[in-house]
Structures are given as structure tokens and as C-alpha cells.
């Protein structure tokens, strides 16, 4: 494991991703849902919306880092708003 | 007939999951770990936070490589898609010659990337290559190792030669699926050749064309071997596309941290495109296109 050069923040990051995936897999099995058509015009399921939220969050964080450049944790707040919007409208 | 629901089938994909974990997930995790640390070798790492990401976002080198990459992908798409459609429209629809065409067209697709690079590297040489020698003989100055335009010309022509057949074959498959009744109706209406193309063939090809565009965009966005073999990213940095730059940074300079941050951002773009690709394909399938 030493060669993977683990750090606490990256471990926490992956733990968060893994938890998200597990929670939503369990949700998908326990409460199956029908896909719905959102503002993107394509059918999305909860899983799709998680993926769009995570991917978008990565871009939001990068944009924050490149444009604002400080107070990085605030980017996470933007991500939360974004994720909420994705789950509501996409 | 009702389908049997049997979730046990999921266990059969476990071996694939293990394989993917070793070939993709664990290396990717390591890259994420590298991207937030600095190292001077000997497996010693120092916390660097988001420094490498900041450095990469401000790096002119990365933006330039991205610009070149987008230019490359844009040019090859602008050539390969119309050319592929044109070739498909002019291919025989049935009989002996249609088989001959299909076999000939698939040939470039079967050649490994590094061999394609070597073929064109030799083909373009002024001393022994047919293309380079001929151009030189008719008085056109052509030297892909020194002239930026010639280098770009070579890698673009090479990609067009390698991949136009893929677009043509996909478009051909789309054309073959159009029932004859459409053409007969067009004939009765005395539609012009252009109108037949615009209102019958193009809409019917849209599904496969979309796949062709996305496939070619993603492939060209990740291209490494062919331009590397032909120009090595030169002259200067003129043909240093994203992946060539990344390899230079990671293996040439051994800047693991910045290269890791770079490759993660690169990966994000590819991931986004892959998702778009997947969504478009599934949407088209549902529409029955």
C-alpha cells in the first residue's frame, strides 16, 4: 500500500465516493424508480443524476481554483447547490 | 413472455470487476494521491494540497496543448465526416464491387497505430519516402521535421487516411438500412439529388453519424502513438498534443505531481465526453434510430 502514497484527504475523498455509490445502489434496489425526462431532454435515473452531480462538482472545484483561487471549501457549497439543482430539474 | 428476474447473474461479472479494479481503479487512485503530493523519488511524499492543480490551470503549456488538441480534433472531424459520407454515397450498394470496397476500406482500420505512424514517417521523408520525394521533386518545399505546416499536414493526412474508412463504413451501414420505397417516393416527387440527400439519406444516417462523430472526437482527443512516431511532438512543440505533453511531463521530466493533476483534468474531459457519447447512443436507441 505504501507505493500508492495514500493521504488522509484522498482516502476520505474515495471513502465518500464509495459511500455515495453504495447508498445509491442500495436505494436503486430497494426503491426502484422509473427514469424521468428533465431539462437536458434525456431520460435520467437517480444514478445518472449522482454521476452528473459528481462530474459537475469536479469542474466547479477546478473553476473555483482557477478563477477565485482561494477559500476552496466554498466551492463545495456551490457544488451542493448544483447537486440539489441537478436532482430537482435534470 | 415474462423475463425471469435473477440477480445472481451479477456474481458472474465479479471477475471483470476485479480486473477493472487492478487495471483502472487502483492506478487511478494512485494518480489522485500523487496529484496532491510532491516527491523526489525513493517513495517519499510531501503534502502539496491543490498546488499542482493551480499550477496546471495557470500553465500556458497545458492550455497551448489543449488548444492544439482541439484544433487537431476539429480539423480531422471537419475533413473525415463529410469525406466519409461522400465515399459512402459513392460506394456500390451491392454485388462484387461492394465487397471489394468494404474489404479495401477496412484495411487501414486493421493496422496498429505505431505501424501507421511508421508508414507515414517513411512515406513523408524527402530522401526515401514517396510523398516527400515527389513533393520535393515538383518543387514544393516539404519537411515535416522542420516546417510546422508540413508537420500538421502530415499528421492530419495520416489520421484522415487511417480513420475516414470508419466514418464511411458507418455511413454506408446507415445508407443500406434505407428501404427502397423512400427512393421510389422521391422519384415520383421528382426530388433532386440534393433533396434526396437532405431529406432522406441524411436524417436516416443521423444515428450512425452521431456515433461516428463522437467516436472520432474521443479517439482523436486521446491520440498519442501516431503523431509521436511521426513528429515526436515537434518541430518545437508544434504538434505536441495533450497526451504527448502528458507523457513528456510524467516520464520525461518525472514531474509526477503536476502530471497527475494534468492527467486527472484530462480524464475529466474524457469522462464527460464518454458520458455524452453514452447518453446520445442510448437516447438514439430508444428512439429506434
Interface residues (C-beta under 8 A of the other chain):
Chain A: X2 X3 X4 X5 X6 X7 X9 X10 X13 X14 X42 X43 X51 X52 X55 X58 X59 X62 X65 X66 X69 X72
Chain B: X26 X29 X30 X32 X33 X34 X36 X37 X39 X43 X45 X47 X50 X53 X54 X57 X58 X265 X268 X271 X272 X275 X279 X283 X286
